Amino acid sequence: MMSEDGFDANNDFVRVGVKSGGCSGLSYDLKFDKNKSEGDKVFKDNGVQIIVDKKSFLYLVGTTLEYSGGLNGTGFVFQNPNANRTCGCGESFSL
């Protein structure tokens, strides 16, 4: 997927974050990024570098991100143990 969007999986990152919005108050943000900022947390899984900014990291501690191809559609699914409430589509949450 990264190479299709002009990114190099060996050098670039998957940025995972949290932003205001969505029906539950906060929404997940997932995108490719070529730049790492000061304070970013860096993780590596299956050869992919994942970065999370310091503020989002507080909301995402313990979260797992899985790719699903089930009956409800294909895409990434966040399992966030910190979320008190999530919307029906699973793309937003509140604490």
N, C-alpha and C positions, 0 to 999 in steps of 0.2 A: 504494500500500500504506500509506503514512504517513497519508493522509487517512482511510482506512478504520479506522485505529486511533486517530483523534482528534488526529493530529499535523499540523502545517503544514510542508510541505517548504521553504517560503521562510524559516522562522524556526527550525525544530527540526532535530535532528541524527540521523544514524545513528551509534550508538556501537558500535565494534568493539573487542573486548578479548580477553584470555586469562585463564583461571581454572584453578585446580587441579581435576583430575578427568578422567574419560574413561578408556578402556582403555589409553591410551598415556601418561597422566600429566598432560597439559595439554589443555584444550579451548578452542575458540573460543567467544566470546560475542558475539552480534549482536542489538542491540535499538534501539528508537527512544528518544530522550532529549530533553527540553526544556531541560536545564541543562548548561552547560559549566563544568568545574572548573578551578581553577588548575593549570597544568602540562599540560593537554590539548593535544595536537597537532591542528590543524584542517586539513582538506583539503577541496577542493571538486571534484566530478566530475559532469559533466552536470547542473549546477544543484543537486546534492544535497550538503549539508554533512556531512562524515564526521569524527568525533572519535575519538581514541585516547588513553587515559591514558598517562602517562609510562612506567610499568612495562611495560604491554603493548606499547608501541611498540618496546621492545628485542627482543621476540620476533617482531615482525611486520615489521621492516625488510625491504623488498623483496617483501613478500607482495602478490599480486594476488587480488582477489575478483571472481569472475565468476558470473553467473546462468546455470544450465544447465537445459535442458528435455529432457534426453536419456532414453535407455532406462532408466537407473538411477534415474530419478525427477527431480522438478523441485525446484530449490532453489539455494542459493548454494554455490559451491565455492571453497575457499581453496587457493591455490598458494603454499606457504611454502618458500622456498629454505633457510631455517634449520632446517627439521625433518629430523632424522636418521631418524625412524621415524614412520609414521602408521598409524592403525587402518584397517580395511577400509572403514568408512563415510566416512572422511576428516574426521570431526568432532573428532578428538583427535590429538595429536602429542607427540613428545619431542625434546629437543635433544641 
